[in-house]
């Protein structure tokens, strides 16, 4: 039954459209879930040093604002976990605030299936304040495929996002491809690139300058199996994208 559910959902997700990731949780996911009985606590810290400077349709500016997201994920079985997010904003002119929360169950293809690639899928649902996100209630469906070849690593997150309240409520599912590739330059250090995009509804794409496209130079450190560290410096490639963002993710397994 797990195999049928996973394959069916992946087929529907890849056949439909996807939506972009907000600048609270800038991460391309790997397929591996948290081990059964373990808990992962992560802090996502992002700072926009070159962003939007005006209030647009009630949304506060993103320029010179920091986002701090706490993510707590618990593994229930070797192939099922649940994550919970607390989004926060730090900035001047009324931009310091609790922003919202999401919950994210995820299932993965068990190791004993011996698939040639890692596969999992997550469903993330939650709310966010309208001052920080035009769509205040959303569901994200994120298929995850990854593979390790020697020192090379590749991950693809084609993601489906549906708004239940906001300007995208009646636009349908939005297309948002996220991609990561990296190379282990040593046993500790991996260098690579991460891409995040949002092109609008599938087959009804937005004009290119209204789309969101970000490219990050990324660093991963593997100093201890209990710890996770990722950092990146990102640039926006279109008018609708923040032009400069720095991010750090620090995680600890318990």
Residue, then its C-alpha position, 0 to 999 in steps of 0.5 A: x500500500x505504501x508503494x502504491x501511495x508513493x508512486x501514485x502521488x509522485x506521478x500526479x505531482x510531476x504531471x501537475x504544476x509547482x510553486x516557489x519557496x518563500x525566503x524563510x526555509x531556503x532548502x533543497x530537500x534530500x530524500x532521507x527521513x529522520x531515523x525512527x525515534x530521533x528528533x532533528x532541530x534546525x534553525x534556518x537564518x536568512x538575511x535579504x541584503x538587497x530586496x524589495x523596498x516598497x509595500x506592495x499590495x499590503x506586503x511589507x518590504x523584504x530589504x534588510x530583513x532577517x528571517x528566523x525559522x525553527x524546524x522540529x522534525x521527528x522520525x516515527x518509522x524508518x520511512x515516515x517523519x513529521x516536521x513543524x515550522x515556526x516562521x519569524x521575521x526581524x526588521x525595522x518599521x514593524x517587520x519584527x513579528x511571528x509570521x506563521x507555522x506549518x506542519x509537514x508529514x513525509x514518507x520515503x521509499x524504504x531502503x529495502x526496496x533498493x531503488x536506484x535513487x532516493x525518493x520521498x514526498x512531503x505534504x506541508x500545510x499551514x498559515x502565514x500573516x498577510x503582511x508577510x505573504x499574500x497567500x495566507x493558507x497554503x498546501x505544498x506537495x514536494x516530491x523529492x528525488x536524489x542520488x549520490x555518485x562518488x563525490x557528486x550529489x544531485x537532488x530534485x524537488x519539483x513542488x506543487x503549491x495550492x493557495x486556499x486564501x489569497x491572490x493565487x487561490x483560483x490559479x490552481x497549482x503553481x510550478x516551483x522547481x528546486x535543484x541542488x548539485x554539489x561535489x565533496x572537495x574533502x571528507x568534510x566540505x562539499x561545494x555546489x549550487x542550488x536553484x529555486x524558481x517559480x514560473x506560475x501555473x503549469x502551461x500558463x506561465x507568468x511573463x519571465x520578469x514576473x517569475x522568480x528565479x534564484x541561484x545560490x552558491x552553497x557550502x555543506x559541512x559534514x563534521x559529525x553525523x549528529x550535525x547539519x550545516x548549510x550556507x549559501x549566497x544567493x542572487x535573484x535573476x528576475x525583477x520579481x526576485x530579491x536580488x541578494x540573500x545570505x542563508x545559514x541552516x544549522x541542525x542537530x539530531x537528538 
